[in-house]
Amino acid sequence: MRSVRSKLLAWVLIPLVGAVALNAVATYRDAVHTATVVQDRLLLGSARNMGEQIRYEDGAFHYQILPSALELFQSTQPDRIFYRITTGEGQLLAGYTDLLRPTDMVPGSSPYFFNASMRDMPVRVVALRQPVIGAPSEEPVLVEVAQTLQEHQQLANTLWVRAMGQQLLILALAAVFIVFGLHWGLLPLLRVRDAVRNRKPGTLQPLAMDGIPVELVPLVDSLNDYIQRLEAHVGAQEVFIQNAAHQLRTPFAVLNTQLNYAARTDNNEDQRESLAAARHTLREATRLVNQLLTLSMAESMVIPAHLEADVDCNVVDAVQEVFERLVGPAQAKSIDLGFEPDGNAPPTLAIGAVALREILTNLLDNAIRYCPAGSRVTVRLQTSMPQRTILEVEDNGPGIPPISRERVFERFYRMDDRLSDGSGLGLAIVREFASKAGASVELDTPAGGTGLLVRVVFPIPRPGA
């Protein structure tokens, strides 16, 4: 599980560490440059000290290397010092003959610093032109002083380590402040977490908005919106359970009375009638239980995988299967069941087979129950407009008045209990399954003016979807 604190720390500290790493490279280059400047000044001071001691007298050059010219380089490092003094014509006056003479030194430019190698050792060299009064040549004397790089490297490392130590200390302090800052910044979120965690079971009150930072307002608003929807859902479930208990209690009480009467009576005819009534009551109770289970399945869409293997269902197969299941009750009332497919409509709908069968079963069962004997019930499949397919179930029964067409989708609602022994769950099941498939359910009056027309409008499956 990812931590917001860890992620924020990573986003802050990783770029900061990266910046310190890049700065370490730049700091080292600056340290090397500073050490080079210091070494160049020492070399230049030594070269000038030597040059000032050169004079021309009695037709010859005279010079003296004072100790102060070399004492400038005293250090803890075993650096070696090389020097060479030559006339303008290139005659060696003093020093090391193998010390390189600068080849790219521009005439008149002085001093001139460059890197070279002396006896397989890297050295830093300064070349200084020193005019000598009375010298026969117009070219000044060239004084060169070189030093190996041990002291230079030690100074560069010392400067770099000190600078990096300061930066790492600043980085550590910044990390501490960032950690504490994140802790304080996340306290409101932790308070929201504790408010949710410490709630008692069944508490569905909205979270308090007092002291909530602006950044957390959308989160708390979403939680409160979810709590309100959950409260409404729980309330609806409680009402559903109460209604279901009442609906189940009634048939089982009647069944118990009928069976007790059949057990007490000695009249065979009365006993047969009582048992027949008990069987009818048991069938209705069984149907009610099955519808309750179906409605619960529709709400949660918990359909076993072996029953719901395909998303798109063949309408003709589903209609034929439902017709075969309901042909008995339809024939008992001489009701004509018909199917009129539209050749332009797609043969499949974007819904699972179980859901489509339940929709058809409940619509046709309602039509058979409420229609008088000799009625007609027709199932149609047609395309009304692009991207929509309509499944219709039309009957010529009593119909539903417009004022009640929305209420009939409520659970256990029946317009008149005396007209039918239905449970009031059929249309609720139809709407629940249809909504899960992205379809809508509409009630209308057929063109003939009598009966009921139920339309279930499906989106047409997109190719490759």
C-alpha angles and dihedrals in degrees: 000000000000120000121222089209092052092046093050091047090051093049091050103036100039094058089042092052089045090052090050090050092052090045089051089062092047091045091052091051089050090049091052090048092050092049090049092052091051092048092047091054091051091048091048092049091051093047092050091048090054094043093052090058095058118100137163116229134156092004095305141088116250124192141169127201104215119206089238089067090064100031088074088076098054110134144137091265121086094239119165123223124212128184140174133188119198134172124242089265091054098258111152112238099172143340137039118345094204095058107116119250114222109254099189098045108133113231111256094019114119138203104026123188125197142154120248143154125256119188091338092310124113111240140180113229135195121197115200127184109217119191114220120205113237096013113147093227124070089216111094123233115270115228117192126186124181134185132189118243106244094102090041091054093045092051092048091050092047093051091046095048092050093049093046091047089057092047093048090049090052089047091051092049090047090051091051092049091045092052092049091043092052090048092053092041092053095047093094089053090049090050090054089049092051091046090056096040095049095051117119118242111273095024108134101167117134118258116260114256095205113125094002113147118238091249092058097046094089090050094049091043090053091048091049091048090051091047090052092049090046090050090051090047093048090048091051090049091051091051090046092051092048091049092045091051090050093046092049095044093058100055093042091050089050090046091052091051092048094049092046090051091049090051094050101043122089093195109102093205093051090046093052092048092048093049091047089052089047091053090051091049090048091051091051092047090049090049090050092051091048091050091049090052091046092050091049090050090049092051094050097028089221097161119159113250093235089057097044104044098144135043095208114059128202107241097204093055092047093049092048092050093050092046090054090050095050101034091099097058090041094053090047088063096034090243116164113227115201139176123205111183120191112232091216094054119093114255092231135057129209094251137090121264095244092051093048092048091051091050092050094042094053095043093048093041090053091049093050092047098048100035119088121241115288095029127140126237117189130188117204134185118197144148114242101179139344114306094010132097121187126210110197132192112190129182136171095226129118093296127204122278115240092245091063100040094099097041094054088072090063116101116264092002115144124173093217123004090200095063098057144010092226122137099229092238103098100089092039088058091047094052093045094053092042094051091051088057093048092253130129130220122220131183121210143154117262120246090258091066097241134080131023132294116199117193123194108191115204130187111243111249110253116231110262093008 
